[in-house]
Amino acid sequence: MQTDPPVTVDVVQQVTRGKEREFEALLEQIISTASTFEGYLGSSVFRPSGQDDHEYRIIFKFDHLENLQRWEHSSVRQRFLNQARNLTVDAGTFSIITGLETWFTLPAKPGMLPPPRYKMVLVSGIAIFGINQILAVLPLAWLAQLPSVLRLLILVFLTTTLMTYVVMPRLTKLLAWWLYPKR
């Protein structure tokens, strides 16, 4: 069991009307600074969908909970949060997601349920099948020389890494219409 898993932080923030440009500038500084912290894997910003919408959703990904906590407890992040208070309606909501659920992080309204498990199983299964098909045709002759347990372990780590960092972020975005239908 992994005690320090990869994590995704989902931040939902309502920006005060007229403060959008200042918030965008601050957000750029926050992301730029977060990217210098150990374990930072990336972020996504989902901006308001219309003129009357002032909700931002910001997703941060870190390789381990410990590295996320270093960022969260840093003095520079605290300064950014203090600056954001002057630009936002309230403190916003912060959710931390670990495990395979991080494969399915897309913008959703607070309180909206994640995709049904059968959809997560289908999308994950399709992705794993595709990755395994690709790995089967790659020239991996060096693997044949290894004991079968070690060979399987390497293939599992390759598949999991590709799922987490390459395939699922793109597949989830591509299938968002089906995973997150308008409710």
Rosetta blueprint (number, residue, H / E / L):
1 M L
2 Q L
3 T L
4 D L
5 P L
6 P L
7 V E
8 T E
9 V E
10 D E
11 V E
12 V E
13 Q E
14 Q E
15 V E
16 T L
17 R L
18 G L
19 K L
20 E H
21 R H
22 E H
23 F H
24 E H
25 A H
26 L H
27 L H
28 E H
29 Q H
30 I H
31 I H
32 S H
33 T H
34 A H
35 S L
36 T L
37 F L
38 E L
39 G L
40 Y E
41 L E
42 G E
43 S E
44 S E
45 V E
46 F E
47 R L
48 P L
49 S L
50 G L
51 Q L
52 D L
53 D L
54 H L
55 E E
56 Y E
57 R E
58 I E
59 I E
60 F E
61 K E
62 F E
63 D L
64 H L
65 L H
66 E H
67 N H
68 L H
69 Q H
70 R H
71 W H
72 E H
73 H L
74 S L
75 S H
76 V H
77 R H
78 Q H
79 R H
80 F H
81 L H
82 N H
83 Q H
84 A H
85 R H
86 N L
87 L L
88 T E
89 V L
90 D L
91 A L
92 G L
93 T E
94 F E
95 S E
96 I E
97 I E
98 T E
99 G H
100 L H
101 E H
102 T H
103 W H
104 F H
105 T L
106 L L
107 P L
108 A L
109 K L
110 P L
111 G L
112 M L
113 L L
114 P L
115 P L
116 P L
117 R H
118 Y H
119 K H
120 M H
121 V H
122 L H
123 V H
124 S H
125 G H
126 I H
127 A H
128 I H
129 F H
130 G H
131 I H
132 N H
133 Q H
134 I H
135 L H
136 A H
137 V H
138 L L
139 P L
140 L L
141 A H
142 W H
143 L H
144 A H
145 Q L
146 L L
147 P L
148 S H
149 V H
150 L H
151 R H
152 L H
153 L H
154 I H
155 L H
156 V H
157 F H
158 L H
159 T H
160 T H
161 T H
162 L H
163 M H
164 T H
165 Y H
166 V H
167 V H
168 M H
169 P H
170 R H
171 L H
172 T H
173 K H
174 L H
175 L L
176 A H
177 W H
178 W H
179 L H
180 Y L
181 P L
182 K L
183 R L
